[in-house]
Amino acid sequence: MSGIYFISDIHLGLQDEQSERQKLDNIERLFAIIKAEGSSLYMLGDILDYWLEFRHLIPKGFTRFFCLLSDLVRHNINVFYSAGNHDFHLGRYFDDELGIKTLYGVHELLLEECKLIIAHGDGLGSGDLGYKIFSRVIRHRFNLSLLNVQPDLAIGLMKGLSQLSRTHKPVNIAVETNRLLDFAEKLAAEKDFDYFVCGHNHVKGIVPLSNGSSTYVNLGTWIDGSSPYGVFHNGIVQLKEV
């Protein structure tokens, strides 16, 4: 079986021009590997630092990335985009224009008789009530229609909320790490799975869970100069670097 690849938390559009160019260069290198050795790519949220789809326009700044994604799909790679907390509304653009399947929430994959549970990680587990309310409000159809009235204002709002999320995260990074680990532990006590794969808290790592048969995998982030990704092959998930 060809490799199944996973990335998250690249946050395209966040950093200075040189850093953004380097991220795109590394994405291009990774996509070349996937075209040669893979069959699927799962993007587990916050690939873009902000995204809000509008009825008649596409926010500028991501053209090269969209071209790379389109080329990946043309090479018969199955691409999935699971929404994260910076993906305010994915809409239909990725599905209809790029041939990418968009997802929300937690999903199960059965690969080579192994069960993987995948998610971005935002809003999982106990606590973080403020974000859970916010995500319901921002993704409500009526509120999205209001934001469509003035795209420039809406994009400015999304950028501001993205910055607010980032200033909040460092204070609570240990809490977020524990929240996702605790969620995976609780899930492992309720159902059988081999891997829980996520992102969100930017803390890369592979942690065996206490049931002895399940493993927690966090894909980390690209905003610190590294470019991590996960690959599932021959029944094993590994973390690698472009």
Backbone torsions as a table, in degrees:
resi	resn	phi	psi	omega
1	MET	NA	137.6	177.2
2	SER	-68.9	160.9	-177.3
3	GLY	-69.0	145.3	172.6
4	ILE	-106.8	125.5	-171.4
5	TYR	-109.9	151.0	-178.0
6	PHE	-137.0	135.9	172.4
7	ILE	-139.2	157.9	174.0
8	SER	-159.0	164.3	168.5
9	ASP	53.5	47.5	173.4
10	ILE	-80.3	-34.3	177.3
11	HIS	56.9	53.5	175.4
12	LEU	-61.3	135.7	-179.6
13	GLY	96.9	-1.4	-176.4
14	LEU	-86.3	-41.8	-163.9
15	GLN	-104.3	-173.6	-178.5
16	ASP	-68.9	167.4	-172.8
17	GLU	-58.1	-42.6	-179.4
18	GLN	-65.0	-43.1	179.2
19	SER	-64.1	-40.6	179.4
20	GLU	-65.8	-40.1	178.1
21	ARG	-63.6	-40.5	179.0
22	GLN	-64.7	-40.6	177.7
23	LYS	-61.3	-43.6	179.9
24	LEU	-67.2	-37.7	175.8
25	ASP	-61.2	-41.8	179.9
26	ASN	-70.5	-35.4	173.9
27	ILE	-60.8	-43.1	179.2
28	GLU	-61.7	-41.0	177.2
29	ARG	-63.9	-44.0	179.5
30	LEU	-63.5	-43.3	-179.5
31	PHE	-63.5	-32.6	175.7
32	ALA	-64.1	-40.2	176.6
33	ILE	-62.9	-44.8	-178.2
34	ILE	-63.7	-41.6	178.8
35	LYS	-62.6	-32.4	-178.5
36	ALA	-84.3	-32.3	-168.9
37	GLU	-127.5	-6.4	-172.4
38	GLY	-115.4	174.2	175.9
39	SER	-127.0	-23.5	-176.3
40	SER	-146.7	152.2	172.9
41	LEU	-130.9	127.7	174.3
42	TYR	-110.2	117.0	176.7
43	MET	-97.5	109.1	-169.9
44	LEU	-95.9	51.6	167.9
45	GLY	91.7	151.8	177.2
46	ASP	56.2	34.2	172.6
47	ILE	-66.9	-41.3	172.6
48	LEU	-99.0	147.5	-178.8
49	ASP	-71.5	-24.4	172.6
50	TYR	-156.5	146.0	175.3
51	TRP	-154.4	127.0	173.7
52	LEU	-141.0	118.7	-176.5
53	GLU	-83.1	141.7	177.5
54	PHE	-115.7	164.3	-172.7
55	ARG	-66.9	-40.3	-171.1
56	HIS	-125.1	8.9	179.6
57	LEU	-149.3	161.3	179.6
58	ILE	-118.5	127.4	178.6
59	PRO	-55.7	136.1	-178.1
60	LYS	-75.7	165.6	173.7
61	GLY	108.0	-8.4	-175.1
62	PHE	-123.1	19.7	-172.4
63	THR	-61.0	-46.6	-178.4
64	ARG	-62.1	-40.7	179.4
65	PHE	-63.4	-43.0	179.5
66	PHE	-64.1	-36.1	176.8
67	CYS	-64.9	-40.5	177.8
68	LEU	-64.5	-41.4	177.3
69	LEU	-63.3	-44.5	-179.4
70	SER	-61.1	-40.4	178.3
71	ASP	-64.8	-37.6	178.1
72	LEU	-61.9	-44.5	179.4
73	VAL	-65.3	-38.2	179.2
74	ARG	-65.3	-21.5	175.6
75	HIS	-91.2	20.7	173.8
76	ASN	64.7	29.6	171.4
77	ILE	-90.1	129.7	176.7
78	ASN	-79.5	121.1	-175.8
79	VAL	-117.5	132.9	-180.0
80	PHE	-125.3	142.0	179.1
81	TYR	-125.4	109.4	177.3
82	SER	-94.1	125.0	-173.4
83	ALA	-66.3	138.5	173.3
84	GLY	-110.1	-171.0	-177.1
85	ASN	-74.7	-14.1	173.3
86	HIS	-95.2	-7.2	176.3
87	ASP	-94.0	81.0	-169.9
88	PHE	-62.7	-37.8	176.5
89	HIS	-159.8	113.9	-178.4
90	LEU	-79.1	-29.1	177.6
91	GLY	63.1	-147.6	-176.1
92	ARG	-111.1	-3.7	-175.1
93	TYR	-59.9	-47.5	-177.9
94	PHE	-63.7	-40.3	179.9
95	ASP	-68.7	-52.9	-169.1
96	ASP	-81.5	-36.7	-175.0
97	GLU	-95.1	-32.7	-174.6
98	LEU	-110.2	-9.8	179.7
99	GLY	73.8	30.8	-178.7
100	ILE	-109.4	135.4	179.7
101	LYS	-85.8	121.5	179.0
102	THR	-92.7	144.5	-176.6
103	LEU	-133.4	154.7	172.1
104	TYR	-131.7	143.3	173.5
105	GLY	83.7	-149.5	-174.1
106	VAL	-103.1	137.1	-179.3
107	HIS	-135.4	152.9	178.7
108	GLU	-110.0	138.6	175.7
109	LEU	-122.3	138.1	173.8
110	LEU	-111.0	109.1	-175.6
111	LEU	-127.5	122.3	178.9
112	GLU	49.7	42.9	-179.6
113	GLU	66.0	12.9	172.8
114	CYS	-105.7	141.1	177.9
115	LYS	-102.7	122.7	175.8
116	LEU	-112.0	136.0	172.0
117	ILE	-109.7	125.9	-174.4
118	ILE	-122.7	147.2	177.1
119	ALA	-167.8	160.0	171.1
120	HIS	-67.0	-49.7	177.6
121	GLY	122.9	-13.8	-179.4
122	ASP	-70.3	137.3	175.7
123	GLY	77.3	3.2	-179.8
124	LEU	-85.8	149.0	178.4
125	GLY	79.6	-172.6	-177.1
126	SER	-82.0	159.1	177.7
127	GLY	84.4	-169.8	179.5
128	ASP	54.5	41.8	-177.1
129	LEU	-62.2	-36.6	-179.0
130	GLY	-58.5	-44.8	179.7
131	TYR	-68.0	-39.3	-179.2
132	LYS	-61.4	-39.1	176.9
133	ILE	-68.4	-44.9	-178.7
134	PHE	-58.1	-44.9	-177.2
135	SER	-63.7	-35.4	177.2
136	ARG	-68.2	-39.4	-178.9
137	VAL	-68.4	-48.8	-173.4
138	ILE	-68.5	-28.0	-177.6
139	ARG	-96.8	5.3	177.2
140	HIS	-69.2	138.4	-174.3
141	ARG	-57.6	-40.7	-178.9
142	PHE	-65.0	-44.2	-179.8
143	ASN	-66.6	-35.7	175.9
144	LEU	-64.1	-37.3	178.4
145	SER	-66.0	-34.7	176.6
146	LEU	-65.8	-41.8	-179.9
147	LEU	-66.4	-26.4	178.6
148	ASN	-68.8	-18.1	-177.6
149	VAL	-65.3	-39.8	-178.3
150	GLN	-134.1	88.5	-175.8
151	PRO	-58.7	-42.0	-178.6
152	ASP	-60.6	-42.9	178.1
153	LEU	-65.3	-41.2	-178.9
154	ALA	-64.6	-41.7	179.6
155	ILE	-66.4	-39.6	175.8
156	GLY	-60.5	-40.0	177.5
157	LEU	-63.9	-42.9	-179.8
158	MET	-63.9	-41.1	178.1
159	LYS	-62.1	-42.3	179.3
160	GLY	-63.5	-42.1	178.5
161	LEU	-66.6	-34.7	176.8
162	SER	-62.7	-44.8	177.3
163	GLN	-63.7	-39.7	178.4
164	LEU	-61.5	-41.6	178.2
165	SER	-61.6	-38.3	-177.2
166	ARG	-72.1	-37.8	178.1
167	THR	-70.0	-24.9	178.3
168	HIS	-77.1	-36.2	-170.2
169	LYS	-62.9	-46.0	-175.9
170	PRO	-58.3	-34.1	-179.9
171	VAL	-67.0	-31.9	-171.7
172	ASN	-112.7	17.6	-173.2
173	ILE	-63.7	-36.6	176.8
174	ALA	-66.1	-39.6	178.2
175	VAL	-62.8	-44.2	-179.3
176	GLU	-65.0	-40.5	178.5
177	THR	-62.2	-47.1	178.6
178	ASN	-64.3	-36.7	-179.0
179	ARG	-61.2	-45.2	-178.5
180	LEU	-70.9	-39.9	175.9
181	LEU	-63.3	-43.5	178.6
182	ASP	-63.0	-39.7	178.0
183	PHE	-62.4	-44.8	179.8
184	ALA	-63.7	-40.7	178.1
185	GLU	-62.1	-45.6	-179.5
186	LYS	-64.4	-39.7	178.9
187	LEU	-64.5	-39.4	-179.9
188	ALA	-65.9	-25.1	177.4
189	ALA	-78.5	-17.6	-175.7
190	GLU	-101.6	-27.5	-176.1
191	LYS	-151.5	160.3	-179.8
192	ASP	-87.2	132.0	170.3
193	PHE	-158.2	161.3	-178.3
194	ASP	-95.5	-41.1	-177.7
195	TYR	-138.8	139.0	167.6
196	PHE	-110.5	114.5	-173.9
197	VAL	-113.4	127.3	-176.4
198	CYS	-150.7	-175.8	174.7
199	GLY	-137.8	-125.5	169.6
200	HIS	77.8	-56.3	-173.0
201	ASN	-89.2	-0.6	174.9
202	HIS	67.7	15.0	-179.2
203	VAL	-107.8	96.5	-176.1
204	LYS	-69.0	139.8	176.3
205	GLY	170.8	162.7	174.5
206	ILE	-123.7	121.2	-174.4
207	VAL	-128.3	118.4	173.4
208	PRO	-64.3	138.2	178.9
209	LEU	-89.9	163.7	-169.1
210	SER	-69.7	-14.6	178.1
211	ASN	-75.6	-8.8	175.5
212	GLY	83.0	-5.4	-176.9
213	SER	-127.1	-9.1	-178.2
214	SER	-115.7	155.8	-177.2
215	THR	-136.1	136.8	176.2
216	TYR	-94.4	130.5	179.4
217	VAL	-127.5	122.7	173.7
218	ASN	-112.8	129.7	-171.8
219	LEU	-80.3	-9.7	178.5
220	GLY	75.5	-158.5	-175.5
221	THR	-140.2	161.0	177.9
222	TRP	-102.4	1.6	-172.6
223	ILE	-83.3	-4.3	179.7
224	ASP	-102.1	13.4	179.2
225	GLY	95.7	-10.8	177.0
226	SER	-92.9	171.1	-179.6
227	SER	-142.4	69.9	-176.0
228	PRO	-78.8	153.9	172.6
229	TYR	-151.7	160.6	176.8
230	GLY	-109.2	149.6	174.9
231	VAL	-139.9	133.1	175.9
232	PHE	-104.4	122.6	179.9
233	HIS	-155.2	135.9	-179.9
234	ASN	55.2	38.8	174.2
235	GLY	81.2	8.2	-175.4
236	ILE	-130.0	138.0	170.9
237	VAL	-98.1	127.6	176.6
238	GLN	-122.7	151.4	172.0
239	LEU	-101.2	130.9	-179.0
240	LYS	-131.6	177.1	-178.9
241	GLU	-129.3	136.8	178.3
242	VAL	-66.5	NA	NA
